[in-house]
Amino acid sequence: MNNDNASITQGSTAKIVEDNEGWKGHWPLLLAIAILFVMLTLEYGFDYIPVFPYNFIIYAIAYLLSGYNVLFLAWRKAKRFDFFNEFFLMSIATLGAFAIGSYSEGVAVMAFYSIGEWFQDSAVNKAKRSIKALLDVRPEEVTVIRGNKTEVIHPKEVKVGEVIQVKPGEKVALDGELVSDKASFNTAALTGESKPDTKQKGERIFAGMINLNTVAEVKVTALFQDSKLSRILEMVQDATSRKSQTQLFISRFAKVYTPIVFALALLVCLVPYLVVEDYIFEVWFYRALVFLVISCPCALVVSIPLGYFGGIGLASRKGILFKGSNFLDVMTEVDVVVMDKTGTLTEGIFKVQEVVAQGVTENELLKLAAVLESQSTHPIGLAVVEYAGKEALHNISISNVEEISGHGLKGIVDGKEVLAGNTKLMKKFNIDYPHSVDAKVYTIVVVAIDNQYSGYITIADQIKEDAPVVITELHNLGMQTVMLSGDKEAVVKKVAKEIGIDNAYGDLLPEGKVEKVQELKDQGKRIAFVGDGVNDAPVVALADAGIAMGGLGSDATIETADIVIQNDKPSKIVTAIRAGKLTKKIVWQNIILAMTVKVIVLGLGAGGVANLWEAVIADVGVALLAILNAVRIQKSDI
């Protein structure tokens, strides 16, 4: 079967399905079913059949109401000499039933076939909508400065060259350049670096950055539709075009299968003429029609793509975008999961890790440092203040605060001269400190009180809460775990040890990550790589399954990736694997069910045991069961 034959929604009926997926959009089919029900009730309940031609006219109206889409597509394909498709097969079978006077059976075949297509269309479109709803989280409002006033409008109304205002905590909605003197942004997903980036006037700002402290003004350099999230939404439209190997096999199988069953149906009708003494054409023609109806590969061509849509829909509800059903299969074959550190296994946000005091208590050191840092807008200072708590700032006097660029802060706190900054600040004021401080791998705030070294506070990227859990679960699934990072080797080894990673490598440039992944591939491993920064894009492309942390992930990585984790939780890696395994399991259940029933009923139909009604039940009934089985993927809990 051709790829464009998979559903009535394609071609002329796409608009009907998209615009009128509910029952109102299918009133012709529902009316046809009502007519069929009334006619069958009259025939079997009251033993009354309208005389010809009235019965023919009534059934013909019901037939056209239920099958005009199928007939149209069959005719359109026949004009291109494409006869071996399900539309032509169903048209021939049902028109043949009318030709021998089996009106009710002809209508029933067409009506139930159309119901099956309705089920498929509804389920597929629901899966598509759930994916789009998940992704379409672009800001609905943006504050733009026009004249001397600010206006809150939709970002798509902002023109290139206009200035927007971004408040603390807000995500930048549009690409641009900073107009304010300076501002700090969370850029971990864009750069792969955990340290927040302080931008100066004129520097570039990208959609996806989060403003950390002061109100910032940004001059827009790109339209809303060119933003990262807009491009992701475009990719969703193409997600279904990348088919799994199972889908491709069924498509190839149907191309061969359909002409064979046409030929077999013809033989069922004509060969008995040569070997049966009391051959009656009408009897054997009816058996051929039964054979055609049973042989229609609806259950396969409908339920298998729907199963993969179900898997994509299930994953989307869990915050995971699969860009194609083929990657659901790939995730079932992965045996090594390679991960970046910053922004993938760690938060990419500064947190106080350790407070070491000398000559004063830790509480005293932390309090004095926090009070001084409260006068700064630098993210490192904010981390210290947050750790100390607001209570530490109460009833403490502070004066003569001086910010020493590139070094730190100086001020009088509670009558004591306090210095808080890096080791360069200590050297600038000739304050001796232990050499071991220089060896610290994390960002460090060194504190001096009254010209005496008093200790330090380490600031580091925090490990994500679910990172240790995901490593344990991956090991339980029999998978090897590897971490690659451009961060310092000591930091990488420490994080790896804390969360249980099998192997970890630091100080890697992007090409170094590519080399490590290539080494694993050369060993015959199936690789899934998880990353979030621009520097991860090359290795994401190299892996069998490239996974991007997409909540704040860079455009380059998200566009290159095969799977996007929208909420940045590493535990979703395991969820993606489970979604793939569940989808594959249900798809193969449907294949086995459909083929088993068809083989049995084909034999019964050719032998005259099964009639056209039983063929309808065997074909459409099995298709509906397979559809319902596929739909339950979206209801599953993984």
N, C-alpha and C positions, 0 to 999 in steps of 0.2 A: 504494500500500500504506500502511495506517495505521502510525503510529509505533510502536504497541504490537504490531505484527505482526513486528517485525524478527527475533525469535529465539524458539525454543521455551522458552528460559529464562524468558521473561517469563510472568507469570500463574502457572498451576499448577505449572510445572516449575522455577521459580526455586529452590525449596528443594533439589530434587534436584541441580541443577547446582552450587549453592554448597556443599552438604554432601558431595556424592559426585562430584566432578569426575573422579576416577580411574576405572579400568576397573571396579572393584567397584560403583560407582554406576551403571554402564551394563550390568550383567549381562543384563538382558532383551534388549537390542539385540545383544549379543555372542552370546547363545544363539540368537537369530533368525538371525544370519549363519551360525552353525555348522549349523543345520538346513538352511538354503538350500544351503550348500556340500555337505552330505551328499546332499541330494536331487538336485542337479545332477550330482554324481559318479555316482550310481546311474543317472541318465537318460542321460548322455552317455558315461560310462565303462563301464557294464555293460549299457546298453540295457534298463534296468528302470525301469518307472514303476508305482507302487502303483495299484491300481484305485480307481475312485470308489466310495465317498466318502472312502476313507482318504487319498488324495493331497490332497483338498480340506481335510480336517481338519488334516493335518500342516502344509500351507501356511498355513491360517487361523491356527493357533497361532503360527507364525513371524511372520505379518503383524501380529497383535495385539501380540506382544512388541516388535516394532520400531516400531510406529506408534500405540500407544494414546495417546501424548501429542498427536500430530497430530490424531487423530480427535476427541479430547476438545475441543481448542481449536477445531477446525472446527465441532463441534456447538454449542459455547458461542457462537461468533460468529454461526452461522446462526440461533440463537434470537433474536438482536438484528437479524436481517435483514442481516447483513454477510456476503455471499457472495463478494465479490471480494477474496479474500486467498489467500496461498500455501497455507495449511492446508486450506482448502476445495478449492482447485484440486488439490492432491496427493491428497486423500481421494477426490474424484470420479474422478480418473484411475486410481488403484489399485483402487478398488472396481469400476470399469468393466472393468478387466483381469480381475478375478475373475469378473465376470458373463459374460464370453465365454470363460472357461476358461484364460486366460493367468495361471495362479497364480504360477508362478516369476517372471514379469516383474513382477507386482503387488507381490510381496514385495521383489524387488530394488529397485524404484523407491523404496519406502518405507524400506527398510534403508539404502540409500545416501544418501537425503535426510537421514535421522536421523544418519548418520555425519558428513555435512557440518555439521549443526547442532552436533554434539559438538565438532568441530574449532573451530567459531566460539566456542562457549561456553568451551572451554578456553583459547583464545587471549585472549579478552576478559577473562576472570577473572584470567588471569596478568598482563595489563596493569594491571588494577585493583589486584591485590595488590602489584605492584612500586611503584605510586604510593603506596599506603598505607604500605608498609614504609619507603619513603624519608622520608615525612613523620612517621611515628610515632617521633620521636626525643625524646620527652618524657622527663625524668629518671625513672628507675625507682625511685629512692630519695630520700628527703628526711629530714633530721634534725630531729625535733620535740622540743621541751622540754616534758616533762610532770612536774610536781612538781619534784623536785630532780635528775631524771635525764633523759638524752637517749635517744630511741628512733629507730632508722632504720626507716622504714616507707615504703609507697608513697604518693605525693602525694595520691592520691584519698581516702586515709583521713584526711587532715588536715581538720579542721573550721574554719570561720570563727571567728576569735578566738584560735586557738592560735598559739603562737610557734614559728617554725622558725629553724634555725641555718644560715647560708650561709657556707661557707669560702672563702678566697681562690681565685680561678680557677673557682669554681662558678657555674653559671647559676641565677638565681632561678627556682624552679619555679611559684611562686604569687604573685599580686598581694597587696600588703600595705603596712604602714607600718613605718618603721624604729624599732626599740626601743632599739638601741644609740645611744650619744652621737653618733657620726658614722661614715660609711664612704664610700668612693669606689667608683663604679660606671662601667663602660663603658656609656654610654647613647646612643652615636652613632646607632644605628638608631632610637631612639625620639624623639630630639629634632632630628636633622639636624645637630647640632653636634659637632665633632671633639673638643672639650675634655671630658675626663672630668668627671663631676659628683660633687661631694662632698655627700652628703646628711646632714642633721642629724636628730636625734631627732624623731620625729613626722611626718617627710616621707614622701610616698608612694613606694613601690617597686613596680616592675612586672615581671611575668614576662618573661624575655628579657634583663633586665639581667645583667651579669656582675660579680661582686664582684672588686675589684682588689687589695685589700691585707689588711685585718684581718678577723677573723671577725665577721660581722654577724648580729644577731638581728632577725627581721622578724615582725610580727604579721599573720597572714593575714586578708585582707578579702574574698577571692573563692575559690570552690571550684575544684578542679582542672579540672573540665569546662568552666569558663568562661575558661580561659587561652587565650592566642593560638594555641598549637599545636592545642588541642582544637577551636577554631573552624575552623582550616584543614582538619582532618580531616573535619569536617562538610561543608565545601565540596567535598571530593573526591567525596563521595557524589553530588553534583549535577553533576560535571564533564561527564558524557556527555549531559546534557540539552540542552546548548548545541551544536546541530548546525551543521556547515559548510553553506555554500550548495550544495555538491555533494550532500550527504546530503539536504538539503531538496528539491533538484531530483529526485533519484531517488525520494523518497517521493511527490512529486506525480506523477511520471511513472508509477510503479507503480499509482497510483489510477486512472489513465486506461488504462494498458496492460492491466491484468488483465481488466476487463470486455470490452475489445476482443477479447482472445484467446479468452475464453469464447464470444463471439459468432462469431468466425471458426471455432472448433472445431465449433460447432453447424452452421455453413454447410458445413464440410468433410463432415460426416456426412449432411446432408439435401439440399443442392443437387444432388449427383450423381443423386439419384432422378429429377430432372426432365430430366436431359440424358444419362444413361448408360443404354444399352439393357439390359444384363445387370446391373443394380444389385443388389448383395448388401449388405444392411444391416450384417451382421457385419463385412464387409471395411472399409466406410467408417467404421463406428463405431470400429474398431481404429485407423484412420488419425487419427480425431479425438482418440482417447486419446493417440496418439503426439504429436500436435500440442500437446495440453495439457501433457504432461510436458516437452516441449522448451521451451514458452513460459514455464514457471515462472521468475520472475525471481530465483531463488535466488542465482545468482552475483553479481548486483548488490546485492540487499538484505542479503546476508551479507558479501561481501568488502569493500564500500565502508565500512560502519561499522567493520569489523575493521581496515581499512587505517588509519583515523583512530585507533582504539584502539592500533594498533601504533605510530603516530607519538607518541601520548601516552606509551605505555610506554617507547619509545626515549628520549624526552626525560627521563622520570623517572629512568631509569638514569644519565643524564648530569647529574642534579641540577636538573632543570627541571620545574616543574609547569605544564601547560596546563590551565586550568579548563574548557575546552571545545574540541571539535575545530574550531570555527569560527575560533579564534585561530591554528591551524596554517595555515589559508589566509591569514589577515590578514598573518602574518609573511612570506609570499611576496610581498606587494604593498607592503611598507614601502619608502620611498625616503629618509626622514630619521629618524635615530636621535638623540633628545634625551636627555641624561643629566644627572643631578645630580652634584655633586662629592663631597661628604663621605659616606663609607660606600659609594659606588658606584664611583667611580674612585680614591678614596683609602681607606686602611685605617681611618681614624677612630681611630687610635692614635698617641700622641705618640712621635716619634723625634727624636734630635738631628740637626740639619741642618748646623750650622756652629759652629765654635769660633774666636773672634777674640780674640787676646791683645794686651795693651799693657804693656810694661815687664817681662813675664815670658814664658816659653815657653808654647805652647799646651798641652803636656803638664802643665806645672806648674799652669796655670790650671784645667785639667780635673780634675787630681788633687785639688786643694784644694777645688774646688766639689763634687766627687763625695763626698769624705769628709764634708763638712758636710751635703750633701743626704741622705746615708745615714741621718741621724738623723730624717728626715721620712718620712711615709707618703704624701705628696702624689704623684700620678702624674707630675707634671713632674719632681720630684726623682728619682723612680724611673727616669725616662728618662735622666737624666744619669748615674746610678749604673750603669745597664745599659750605656750607651755607653762609660763609662770602664773597665768590667770589674772583676771582684773583686780582681785583682792590685793595682789602684791603691789599695786600701783597707788593704793589709797594712803593718804596722809603722809606722803613723802615729798619733800621739797626738791626742786631741781632748777638749776640755773646755769647760765653761761655755756649752753650747749653749742658745740661746734662740730660740724661735719667735715671730716678731712677726706677729701675725695680719693677713692681707691684704697683707703686705709681703714676708716671706721669713724667712731664718735668719741668726743671728749666732752665732759661736763662735770658740774658739781652736784652730787646727789647726797642729800642729808648731810651737807657739810664736808663730804669727802670727794676728792678729785678722782673721777672714774674714767678709765679708758676701756673701750670695748671695740674690738675689730680684729684684723688679721695680724700675723706676725710682723708684717711690715710696719704696722703701727707701733708695736713694741720696740722695734729697732729705731724708729724715728725718734722716740722719746728715751732711747738708751736704757730700756728696761730689760734686765736679764730674765730669761725664761729657760726651762729645760729643753735640751736639744730634741728630746723625744716628741715634743709638740710638733716639730717640723715633719716628723715621720707619719703623722696622722693622715689617713687616707680620705676621711670625710672633710667637708667644709667645717671650719672651726672658727669660733669667736673666742679670742683670748682676752682675758679681763685683768686689768691692773687697778689697784686701789692705793691712792696716795703714793704713786710711783713704785709700788711693789707688785710683782707678779702674784696674782691671787687665784689663778686657775683658768679653765677653759670650758666651753660648751660645744659639743659636736652637733652638727646639723647634717642630717642625711635623708636620702630618699627612703620612704617607708615601704616595706614589703606589703603587697596587697593581701588583704585578709584571707582570701580564698586560694592564694598561691600554693601554700603547703598542701592543701586539700587536693588540688588538681594534680599535683605531682604524684601523690599517693594513689589517686584513682587511675592515673595513666599507668603506673606500675602494676596495679591490679589487673589492668587490661592487657598486661604483657608487653607494654611499650617502653622503649628506651627514651630517656629525656636528656636533652643537651641545651646548654645556654650559651649564646654568643653575644658579646657586648663590646662596645667601644670604650666602656668605662675602665678604670684601673683594674689590673689583674687581682689585686688584693681585695678590692670591693666585690668583684665578681665572685671570687672563691668564697668569700664570707656569706654572700647571699645564697649561693648554691648550697653551701653546707647547711644553712638555716632551713631551707625548704626541701632539701633532699634530692636535688638534681644529680643525675648520674655523672655527667661531664660538663665542665664549664671552661670557657676561654674568654679572656679579656684583652684589652688593648688592641682590638681588631678594627681595621678600616673596613669599609664596605666590601672591598675586594677580598679581604681576609675572611669575611663571613661566607662569601661565595665559594672560596676554596674549601672551607670546612664542610659545607653542604655537598659540594661536588665529591669530596672524599667519601662521604656516606653513600651517595648515589652510586659511586663506582663499586661499592661493596654490595650492590644489589638491594639497598634499602629503599623503602617507599617513605618519602619525607613529607611531613607537614611543617611548614615554618610559620611562626607567629611573630609579627612585628608591628611597629606603629610609626616609625620615623621615616623621613625621606631616605636616609641611609639604608633602610631595610628593603627598599623597592627592588634592587637587583636580585637579592636572594629570595624574595617572595616570588618573583617570576621564575626562578630556577626550580623551586620546590614542586613536588607533585601536586600539593595543595598549599597555596599561599594564603595565609590567614592574616587579615589586618585588624588591629584594634581600631575600630572606625569611629568611636564616639568623638575622639579628638584627632584621629589619625590623619596623616598627610594625604593630600590629593593624589600624589604619585603612588603611594603605597596602596591606597584604596582602589585606584583604577587598575593597578597591576594585580591586586589580590583576587583570588577565586572565591573567598569567603570573607565576610566582614562581620566582626563582633561589635555590635553597636554600643553596648554598655561597658565595654573595656574590661569585663570580668574574665580572667583566665579560665575559670571553671567552665565557661561556655565551650571551651575546646572539647571537653568530655561530652557535653551536651550535643555538639555537632557530630561527634562520632556515633553517639547513640541514635541520633536522628537518621544518620545514614544506614546504620544496621537495621533499625526498625523498618525503614522504607524498603530496603532490599528484601527483608523477610516477607513483608506483605505483598510486594510485587510478585515474588515467586510463588506465593500461595495462590494468587490470582491466575498466574500462568498455568499452574498444575490443575487448578479447578476447571478453568475454561477448556483446556485441551482434553482432559479426561471425559468431561460431559459430552463434548462435541464428538469425540471418537465413538462413544457408546451410541448416541442418538443418531449419528450419521448412518451407522449400520442398521439401526431400527428403521430409519426413514427409507433407506434404499430397499429394505425388505418389506415395506408396506405396513410395518407394525405401528409406526408413529405417524400421526396425521399433522395437518398444518397448525392446528392449535397447540399440539404438543411441541411442535418445532418452535412456535413463538415462545412458549414457556422455557424451552431448553436454551434458546438463543438469548432473548431479552431478559429472561429470568436470571440466567447465569451472569449476564452483563450487569444487571442491577445488583446482584449479590457481590460481584467483584467491585462495583462502584462503591457500595456501602462499606465493603471491607477497606477500600482505599481511603474513603472519607474518614474512617475512624482513626487514621494516622493523626489527623489534625486535633483529635480529641484526646490523644494519648498524653501521658505524663512521663517525661523522660528526665 
